[in-house]
Each structure stands twice: as structure tokens, then as C-alpha cells.
Amino acid sequence: MNDPSQLDRDFKALRELSARDVPDLDATIETIRRRELESGSTLRNFRRNVMALFHSIRTRPAVAAAVFAVLAVLIAMIVPVSYDKVVGQDVALTVAGKAIGRAEVAGLAQGLKTALGVKEVLVDAFSAKDGPRFVLHTTLPKRSGAEVQRASMDFARALAARGYAASVQVTPHRERVRYPAVAYAFDQIISISIDGKSSAALEQEIRDRLAQAGVPDAQVSVTDAPQGGHEVKLTVQREGNAATPPEPLPQLVLTKNGAPLGGGEGLSVKVQKKKVDGVTSLSVDVTSNGKEGKAEVSNSDTLGDAALANAIATQLRQQGLNVNVTVVGGKISIEPVK
């Protein structure tokens, strides 16, 4: 039993290996001091660079603007904001008829699934004097609102041909999301290329994209301009009050050959009404041929059509916009002077 065990041999080998190239105490103290000096030098360099940056900001406004611009971009990329985003289209198909039963409704729901390419349809039943009424609900992922409208209307017309009373309503489906501010900014910009598109195709695309962005009621008109190109007219009307101001509208940017158009033939009109403390004020933002103008009319609800049109036209012409303004039944129409 005088032979060492395997465990003893392993410990001996470990001691011999650990004893190799071990620095003495003086070398260890010198290494620690050197690391402290290097750390202090790095900290001093960092402080020196920060102070130099602050000095540049104080003495050079251009540098300050650049720094703050970079900080703003970084904050926009990091700090999240909450906002409502259109993520699809809601379809509500109302069907009525005395002969409609459970089996018929199940068949209609299956038919709607096939027509719209969805997996789920919910049904609400209501009783009425002229017989039961059913509302079929479904939600489609983000697609063209006009495309969904056409498919839904085609299905409703097919039902009408079979003797059913059918109507359909398509509305944007919004969800509350929380993304960085830069994502919100991109969601509020609608970029559309006009390359190789007819006026009718461009008009339909503008209308579809606005509907997807939560503006389904925009009045869009695109016609061929006399000098070539397109003449675009966009009218959006929103009402609000002090408690619930009008929702911000997305910005429409038309591009040609990949670059945003800086002007040209086109007219954009945005009308907003706001009621505060019983006083209704009207705001009209107009962009025409690259020029921008704004007309604001207080107590607009007390003015007749002619007086309201004159008040808007006067302000816009004073800002260099050569436009004709007409108001019929409170509905504002603005056209460029040919």
C-alpha cells in the first residue's frame, strides 16, 4: 500500500503544472499599477473628448444642429410611441329574407369565405318585422380596400340575384400598436410612383392607399393635364372638437423615376372643422402647382355658401394661389384656374 493512489498522482501533477511561470510578488504589483494607469488614461481621454464636443456645440451652431439631429434620429429609432395602425379590412355583410334558416346561413358563410379567401366568418342574428336578419363579419389582412370592396359587392350582387336582400360595408381594421417613432413616421407617409400609369389607374391607387391608411372617404380626382402628365385633386374633410381633435392625415408623396415630385400640375385640398366652446372654425389647406396656402374661417357655420366661398378664396388668393372656390350645401370645392 506504499504506492500512491491515482488521486494523489493527479494532485501532484496539478501542483507541478500550476507552479510553472508563476510571477513573483513584485511583478504582480507592477502589472496592477500599469493597468490602473491605462484605465485612468482611457477615462481622461473620454472626458477630454466629451468636453471638446461640448465646446464645439457652444461655439459652432452648425455642429450643435448636427448633433441634435443625430440625437433626434436615435431617439426616434429607440423611443416607442403608441398609435392606431390600419392592419386590414373589416367586412360586414347584411343578409335578410324570410326563408333564411341555419342551413342557409351556414352556406352563405362558406360562400363568403371562398369569395374573400378568409378562414373565419362570424354571424350575428337579429329579428325584424320582415323576417330574420343576419350580419356576417370577417377581417382580411392588409390589402387594397377597393379590392375587398369589389369582391364583397360581387358576392352581395350574387346573393341579390338569388332573391336575398344583401348589403355590404367595408371599413379599415385598426389596431393599437407600439413601435419606434420612426416607424410611425413611415406609416404616415404614402409614397406612390406615377411612372407608366394612366390617370384612372393612378386615381384608383391613391384612393386605395388612402383607404388602407385609414382615410376611406377621400375624394380623389386624377385627370390628364393639358401640358402632359397628371392633374391630381385630393379632398379630405374631418371634423373635431376640443376633446377629440381631428386625426392627423397621412402625407401623400408622388414620385417619378424614384424621386419625389416637387410641384407640377396638381391640387391638394384638406378641409378640417373644429368646434371649441360652441364656435366652429374651418381650416382649408391647399397645395396648387407647388404653392401652399391656408385659409382659416371662424364661425364658418354662420356663413352662407357664397360668403364662405368668398372668405376662403380671398385668403388663398392673397397667398398667391390662383384658384376658384365654390360651396354648395356646405360642401367645399376648389379648382385651379385654367
N, C-alpha and C positions, 0 to 999 in steps of 0.2 A: 504493500500500500504506500511505498515511498515515492512512486511515480506520481507527478502532479496530474490532477484531473484535467479534462478538456477545458473546463471553465477557467481554471487557473491559468492554463496556457493562453487562452484568449485574452484574459485581463493583462497578462504580461506583455503580449504583443501590442495591445492598445496603449499601454504606458510608454513603450518604446517609440511607437509611431507619434504619439502626442508630444514627446519630448524633443522631436526634431525641429530645428529652425524656430524655436520659441524666442522672441525678442526679449532682451533684458529690460529692467525697470526704467533705465534712462531712455532707451529707445521708445518705449511705450509712452512716457511723459512727453517726449518731443513730438510724437505723432499727434497726440491730443492737442498740444499747443498749436501746431500747424493747421489742424482742422478748424480750430476756433478763429485763427487769423483769416483763413479762407472764407469762413462763414460771415465774419464781420465785414470783409471786403465786398462780398456779394450784396449784403444788406446796404452798405454805404453806396454802392453803385446804383442800386434800385432807388434809394432815396434821392440820389443826385439826379437821376433821370426823371423822377416824378416832379421834383422842383423845377427842372428845366422845362417840362411840359407846362406846368402852371405859369411859369414866366412867359412862355410863348403865347399862352392864351390871353394873358393880361396885356401884352404889348402888341400882339398881332391878331386883329379881329378875324382875319381870314382863317387862321389856324383854329381859333375858337369855334367858328362856324363849322369847320370840317369835323372837329372833334365832337361837337354836339350832334352833328348829322349822323356820324358813325354811332354814337350812343343811342340816338333815336332809332336807328335801324336795328341795333342789337336788342333794344327793349321791345321793339315791335315783333322781333323774331322769337322772343322768350316769353314776354308777359301775355297771358291768355286773356281773352275777352269773351263774354257771352253774347250771342246774338241768334236771331232766328234765321235758319237757312232752309231754302227750298230743296228738299231731297227727293221729291217725287210728285205724283199727281193723284188726287183723290177723285174717284168716280162714284157718283150716286145715281143709280138707275131706278126710276119710279115706274112701277107697272100696276095697272088697275084692270079689273074685269070681274064680272060676277062668276065666271066659270073657272076661276083660278083656284086650285087647291094645292095641297102639299106636293103632290107628284109634279104638277105643272111648274111650281116654283123651283123644285129641285132641278127640273130640266132647264129652266131659264138660267139658273145659277151656273150650271155646267156649260151652257152655251156662252155665257158671258166670260167664263174662264177661258174658253177656247178662243173667243174673238179677241180678247185683250192679252192672252198669254200669261195669265196670272194663276197662282196656285190656290188662292183662298178668296172666297166671296162670303160676306156676312149678310144676313137677311133680317130686316125689321118688318113686322106685320102691324098694320093699322086697320081698324074697322071704320067704314064710312057708309053713308046712306045708299050710295050706288054700288056697294059691294066692298070686298076687302081690297086693301092697297098694300103693296109690298115695295120696300126700298132695298135694293141690292147695293151693298157697299164693297169697294175694293180699293187698294192702293197700289199704284205702279211705281217702280223705281224711277229715278230721274230720267225723263225722256221729254221729247217735244210735247208741249201741251196741246198744240194743234193736231199732232198725230193722234194723241189719245182722244181728243175731241172727235176727230173724223171716225176713228174706229168705233167709238161709243155711239155716235149718231147713226152710223151704218147699222149697228145692231138694233138700235131703237126703231129705225125705219123698217127693218125686217120684222120686228115684233108687231108694228102697226099694220103691216101687210097681212099679218095673221089674225088681225082683229083685236089686238090688245091696245090699250091706251098707255103709251110709254113716253117718258121724257127723261132726259139725262142732264146732269150737271157735272162739270169737271173743274176742280179748283186745285191750286198748288198745295202740296203737303209740306208743312213747315215743321221743323224740329229745332228745339233749343240746343245749340252746340256751344262748345267752349274750345276755341282754337287761338293760337297766337294772333295778335292784331294784324300782322302782315297777311295772314290767310283771310281775315275779314275784309281787308282792303281789296284783295284779288277777287273775292266773291262779289264785291260791289262794282266791279268793272266788267262790262260786256264788250268784248273785242270781236268784231265781225269784219271779215275780208270782203271787199266788193269785187275782187278780181273775177272776171268772166261771168258775172251774174246779171241776169236781167232785172229790170225794176220790180217785176212781180215776185221773182224768187228772193230778191233782197228784202222786199217788204215782208214776205212771209217769214223769213229767217229772223228779222228784227222782232216781229210780233211774237214768234215762238220763244226766242231767247229772253225777252222781257217777261213773258208768262212764266218761264222756268225760274226767273229771278224774283218772282212774287208780284209782278205787275201785269195781271191778265187783262186789264181793261184799257190798256194803252191804245190810243188812236194813232195808227201809223199809215202814212201815205208816201209811197216812193214812185216817182214818175221820171220819164226821160227828160233831161234838161235840154233846152234849145241848142246850147253850145256843146252838147255832148255830156256824157256822164249821167249822174242821177240827181234828182231833187228830192230831198228827204224832209218829211214833216212828221214830227212826233209830238203828240199832245197827251199829257197825263194830268189828271185832276185829282187832288187829295184834299180832304177836309180834316181839321183837327181843332182842338181847344187847348186851354192852358194845362189841363190834366193829362190829355193824351194828344201830344203834338203829332203832326203828320209823320209817317215813317219816312226815313231817308230813301231816296230813289237811287237805283244803280246808275252808273255813268256809262253811256253808250259811246264806244270808240270805233269808228270805221277806219279800216286800213286798206292801203293799196300797195301792192308789191312789198308787203311786210312792214310798211311804215304808216304811222297814223296820219290821217288827212288833217291838214292844218286849216282847212277852210273850204272854199268852193261853194257850189250851189247846194243849198240845204237850209232847212228851217227846223229848229227845235224849240218847242214851247212847253214850259212846265208851269202849271197853274196850281196854286195852293190857297186854301181858305182857312183862316184861323179865327176862332171866336174866343175872346177873352173879356170877361166882365160884361157880357152881353153885346160887345162890339165886334162885328165881323170885319176882318181885314182881308184883302185879296192881294196875293203876290203872284206876279207873272214874270217868269224868267224866259228870255228869248235869245236864241243864237241864230243869226242870219248872215250867211256869206262871210263867216269868220268873225263877225262882230257880235258882241254880247251886250244885252241891256236888261234892265229890270224895272218893272212898274209896280208900285205899291199904292193901293187904294183903300183908305179907311172908310168904314160904314158902307161897304160896297153893296150890302143887301138893301140899302135905302135908295139906291140909284136905279133909274130905268135902264133899259138896254142901250139906248142911244147915248145917254150920259156916261154910262160905264165904258162903252167903247171909246168915246172921246177922251175920257180920263186916261185910259191905257195907251191909246195911240199917241196922245200928246207927250207923255213921258218917254215913250220909246223913240219917237222922232227927235226929241231933244237930245237923246243919246246917240243919234246918228243911224238909227235903224229905219230904213225906208220900207214900211210895212202898212198893210191895210188891216184894220181891226173891225170885226163885226160881232155883235152879241145878239143872239136870238133866244128868248126864253131863258136868259141867264147862261146860255152856253156860248163860250168864247171861241171865236175862230180867227186866226191870224194868218195872213198870206203875204208873201213878199210882193212888192210892186213890180210888175213885169216891165 
